[in-house]
Structure formats: structure tokens, C-alpha cells
């Protein structure tokens, strides 16, 4: 299935911190456009050990996109109830650290008598004063990997859904391009014939003013040759044929499976090249407008293709 490069997924798992305290760990997986697969990780220290496993999972599932894993955790709300029955559930006071902090405060107040004393909240937030339950490292890693796997699966699902929608948009655009070709292609021989006739008349009028009776037949033959050569130069049959071939290649890619973004990007360049040639060889206003409309549709496709993996 063709997928987009943008998407989002998240999942959460619980980690036991000990003493009846539980942490809620949430992992988010975000993806945006990128030419290559670019992985980033913003994990708390407790989950750093999960990064290799998350990287391997992403590499096996994705081929393009800038993908970032983010993780954060907080103590479950139920921990407050546990604290009522277990005074050590939310952490134990480190008396040595507390005494050292008190000594530092006294020295600071001696130097700055007007300084305010630390509040209870400030004391408890001081590093090392409260020894909080942290849980086992293996538990954090296991929870992070499981949540990361679920978040990645949700990301893939959202990318597939967006990819399906993009395929519909691109198919609609190729249909419009075929309609333009279907209208203009049969008229091109008529446009070329009309242009040849006008060119012949202009050259003949220019020669009629010259007294070259003896060389008149030779010059008319030269005119005919020049007109034929110019007609060959402005013939766009090959451009239309290649245009239809490229459109068929686009449809084949859209109906296939797996990553197609780079292939479609190349096809957009080829389609644009043919549209530019049609515009440069145009011999009628209608043909010029058709070429411009094709270029506009190709640009719309190119913008959408940038989102496909």
C-alpha cells in the first residue's frame, strides 16, 4: 500500500516505580517529509536504553521521512492515594542532604541577612533531598519499546490513510491531463497544415517582388523544402506519445505497492519536459493554452508527490 510521509501515532504504558507508585509513560511518533529516512529521539533518561530497539523498528517499517520519537512520563494520579497509606510511596527524605542544605542556607543568610528562607516546596525540589522511587531500568525499557511499537503502528495507519487519499487526488489530476490530450492531439495536424499554408503564402509574396524569373522554380522548391523541414520541427506527435506513456507509468506506480515517491518525482520531471516542448512548438493559441494547463496540473501533482513515501 502506498503511504504518505506525514503522520502521527501515540501509545502509553505503565511502569511500576515500587512502593505502590505507578508511572504513566507516553510515547509519540511523528513524521514529516524528507528525501531520506531521518530518525530522531527525545527520550527521558529512564528510557534511553530503548533507543536501539526503536531505531531498528522504524528502519524496518519506513524508508523515507523525518521521524521523531518522543517520550514523557508522570506519576499516576492514584499515587496520591497510595501516599496516604504509605508515607514512603512518593519518596523518602535524605536527612544528610537536608542537613547540608540547612547549613548552606544559614551561611547564605549570614552573608545576606535580608535573604528569605527556603519554602517547603523549594526544599523538596532541591536535588537529592527527596529520594523518589524510580523503578527498574528493564521495566522502563520494556514499557518504552512496547509503547513505541504501538505508536509506530498508529503512525503507519495514519500514513496509509493519507497515502490512499493522495492517490485519489493524483489519479484525478492524471484524468484531467488525459482529457486535455484527447481534445488537443487530433487538432494538431490541422494546426500544422494551416501554419504551413500561411508560411508558404508569406514566402511566395516576398519572392514575387523580386525579378528572379529564371530561378523562380528553384526558389519555390527551396520554399517547399523549408516549409516541410519546419513542419517536422514543430510536429508534436512524439511529445504526445511520450506524455501518454508517462501518464500510464504514473497510474501503474499509483496502483502498485511499496515506496513510489522517488519514482513519481522522476516522472513529474519527464512530464514537465514534454509539456515545455509542447509549449515551445505550439502553432496555435489553443495548443499554447493546453500546454500551460498541463504544466499547471503537473506542478499540482509534483507538490502532492513530495508527500508520498
URURGI-V611671 format. One record per backbone hydrogen bond with DSSP energy under -0.5 kcal/mol. NH is the residue of the N-H (numbers start at 1). CO is the residue of the C=O. If there is no record, write none. Layout:
{{NH & CO} {NH & CO}}
This chain:
{{4 & 159} {5 & 307} {7 & 31} {9 & 29} {11 & 27} {13 & 25} {15 & 23} {17 & 21} {18 & 21} {21 & 18} {23 & 15} {24 & 74} {25 & 13} {25 & 23} {26 & 24} {26 & 72} {27 & 11} {28 & 70} {29 & 9} {30 & 68} {31 & 7} {32 & 66} {38 & 36} {38 & 65} {39 & 37} {40 & 67} {42 & 69} {47 & 44} {48 & 45} {50 & 47} {51 & 48} {54 & 50} {55 & 51} {56 & 52} {57 & 53} {58 & 54} {59 & 55} {60 & 56} {61 & 57} {62 & 58} {65 & 36} {66 & 32} {67 & 38} {67 & 65} {68 & 30} {69 & 40} {70 & 28} {71 & 42} {72 & 26} {74 & 24} {76 & 22} {79 & 76} {80 & 77} {82 & 78} {83 & 79} {84 & 80} {85 & 81} {85 & 82} {86 & 82} {89 & 86} {91 & 88} {92 & 131} {94 & 129} {95 & 93} {98 & 94} {99 & 95} {100 & 96} {101 & 97} {102 & 98} {103 & 99} {104 & 100} {105 & 101} {106 & 102} {107 & 103} {108 & 104} {109 & 105} {110 & 106} {111 & 107} {112 & 108} {115 & 112} {123 & 119} {124 & 120} {125 & 121} {126 & 122} {126 & 123} {129 & 126} {130 & 126} {131 & 92} {131 & 129} {132 & 130} {135 & 17} {136 & 16} {140 & 136} {141 & 137} {142 & 138} {143 & 139} {144 & 140} {145 & 141} {146 & 142} {147 & 143} {148 & 144} {149 & 145} {150 & 146} {151 & 147} {152 & 148} {153 & 149} {154 & 150} {155 & 151} {156 & 152} {157 & 153} {158 & 154} {159 & 155} {160 & 156} {161 & 157} {162 & 158} {163 & 159} {164 & 160} {165 & 161} {166 & 162} {167 & 163} {168 & 164} {169 & 165} {170 & 166} {171 & 167} {172 & 168} {173 & 169} {174 & 170} {175 & 171} {176 & 172} {177 & 173} {178 & 174} {179 & 175} {180 & 176} {181 & 177} {182 & 178} {183 & 179} {184 & 180} {185 & 181} {187 & 184} {188 & 184} {188 & 185} {191 & 187} {192 & 188} {193 & 189} {194 & 190} {195 & 191} {196 & 192} {197 & 193} {198 & 194} {199 & 195} {200 & 196} {201 & 197} {202 & 198} {203 & 199} {204 & 200} {205 & 201} {206 & 202} {207 & 203} {208 & 204} {209 & 205} {210 & 207} {212 & 210} {216 & 212} {216 & 213} {219 & 215} {220 & 216} {221 & 217} {222 & 218} {223 & 219} {224 & 220} {225 & 221} {226 & 222} {227 & 223} {228 & 224} {229 & 225} {230 & 226} {231 & 227} {232 & 228} {233 & 229} {234 & 230} {235 & 232} {240 & 236} {241 & 237} {242 & 238} {243 & 239} {244 & 240} {245 & 241} {246 & 242} {247 & 243} {248 & 244} {249 & 245} {250 & 246} {251 & 247} {252 & 248} {253 & 249} {254 & 250} {255 & 251} {256 & 253} {264 & 260} {265 & 261} {266 & 262} {267 & 263} {268 & 264} {269 & 265} {270 & 266} {271 & 267} {272 & 268} {273 & 269} {274 & 270} {275 & 271} {276 & 272} {277 & 273} {278 & 274} {279 & 275} {280 & 276} {281 & 277} {282 & 279} {288 & 284} {289 & 285} {290 & 286} {291 & 287} {292 & 288} {293 & 289} {294 & 290} {295 & 291} {296 & 292} {297 & 293} {298 & 294} {299 & 295} {300 & 296} {301 & 297} {302 & 298} {303 & 299} {304 & 300} {305 & 301} {306 & 302} {307 & 304} {308 & 305} {309 & 3}}
